[in-house]
Amino acid sequence: MNANSRGLQQLIIIEDDLAIKTLLCTVLEYNFVVTAFENGMDALAYMQKGNIPDIIISDLNTPELNGYELLIQLKASNLFKSIPVIILSGEEGSETRIKCLEGGADDYIVKPFNPRELEVRINVILKRYGKSLITKHF
């Protein structure tokens, strides 16, 4: 039985660091159908083809279209504005966090992060959006 036949929710990861992308995919593939991209431009093109995820996790600093620019485009779109977005970043500054949260991010997580905490934060956001929660931990 593959992930799609189990009725899992769709999750997009946008991360250009291979180690972090691999960690995210490994942790989250138990509960989601995970599609990963190295930049926001490719992720946006994928979504514009009708692939609408239940949640997006995006690194802030990616090439071509960074996480903040992607966030602004998503929130300005009638089709994508209701997709929850979590921003990941190595930037700890309060101004950056505020900018992303005011821009529409549902959460901002500083790297390095605890994978279990990420699961909990995803659950909180999905619950807020009335979606089912993660049930299996890595």
C-alpha positions in Angstrom: 0.0 0.0 0.0 1.5 3.3 -1.1 1.1 6.7 0.6 -1.6 7.9 -1.7 -3.7 4.8 -1.2 -3.5 5.4 2.6 -5.2 8.7 2.1 -2.4 10.8 3.5 -2.4 14.6 3.3 -0.1 16.3 0.9 2.9 18.3 2.2 5.4 20.4 0.2 8.9 21.0 1.6 11.0 23.7 0.1 14.6 23.3 1.3 17.9 23.6 -0.6 20.1 22.1 2.1 20.2 18.4 1.3 20.7 17.2 4.9 17.8 19.2 6.2 15.6 18.2 3.3 16.4 14.5 3.8 15.7 14.8 7.6 12.3 16.5 6.9 11.3 14.0 4.3 12.3 11.1 6.5 10.4 12.4 9.5 7.3 13.5 7.7 6.8 10.7 5.1 5.1 8.5 7.7 2.1 10.9 7.9 2.2 12.8 4.6 2.7 12.4 0.9 5.9 14.6 0.8 7.0 16.5 -2.3 10.3 18.3 -2.0 11.7 21.2 -4.0 15.0 23.2 -3.7 13.3 26.6 -4.4 10.0 28.3 -4.2 9.7 28.9 -7.9 9.6 25.1 -8.7 7.1 24.6 -5.8 4.8 27.4 -7.0 4.9 26.0 -10.6 4.0 22.5 -9.2 1.0 24.0 -7.3 -0.1 26.0 -10.3 -0.6 22.7 -12.1 -3.3 21.8 -9.6 -1.1 20.1 -6.9 -2.5 21.8 -3.8 -0.8 20.7 -0.6 -2.4 20.6 2.9 0.6 22.4 4.4 3.9 23.8 3.2 7.2 23.9 5.1 9.7 26.4 3.5 13.2 27.4 4.2 13.5 31.2 4.3 16.6 31.4 2.2 16.2 29.4 -1.0 17.3 30.3 -4.5 15.1 31.9 -7.2 12.1 32.5 -5.0 12.8 32.6 -1.3 10.5 31.6 1.4 9.3 35.1 2.2 8.6 35.9 -1.4 6.8 32.6 -1.9 4.7 33.3 1.3 3.7 36.8 -0.1 2.7 35.2 -3.4 0.7 32.4 -1.8 -1.2 34.8 0.6 -2.1 37.1 -2.4 -3.6 34.2 -4.3 -7.2 33.3 -3.9 -6.3 29.7 -4.7 -3.4 29.3 -2.3 -4.0 31.8 0.5 -5.6 29.2 2.8 -2.6 26.8 2.7 -0.8 26.8 6.0 2.9 27.7 5.8 5.7 27.1 8.3 8.9 29.0 7.6 12.2 27.4 8.6 15.3 29.5 9.0 18.7 29.8 10.6 17.9 33.5 11.2 17.0 34.0 14.8 16.3 37.8 14.6 13.0 39.0 15.9 12.5 41.3 12.9 12.7 38.5 10.5 10.2 36.4 12.5 7.8 39.3 12.7 8.1 40.0 9.0 7.2 36.4 8.1 4.4 36.1 10.7 2.9 39.4 9.5 3.3 38.2 6.0 1.0 35.3 6.7 3.2 32.5 8.0 1.5 30.2 10.5 4.7 29.5 12.3 8.5 30.3 12.2 10.9 27.6 13.4 14.6 28.4 13.9 17.2 25.8 12.7 18.4 23.6 14.1 15.1 22.2 15.2 13.8 19.2 17.1 11.9 17.0 14.7 9.3 16.0 17.4 8.6 19.7 18.1 8.1 20.2 14.3 5.5 17.4 14.4 3.7 19.0 17.3 3.7 22.4 15.6 2.3 20.9 12.4 -0.5 19.2 14.5 -1.4 22.5 16.1 -1.6 24.2 12.7 -3.6 21.4 11.1 -6.0 21.4 14.0 -6.5 25.2 13.6 -7.4 24.6 10.0 -9.7 21.7 10.9 -7.5 19.1 9.3 -6.6 15.7 10.7 -3.5 15.4 12.8 -0.2 13.4 12.6 -0.7 10.1 14.3 2.5 8.2 13.8 5.9 9.4 15.0 9.2 8.5 13.3 
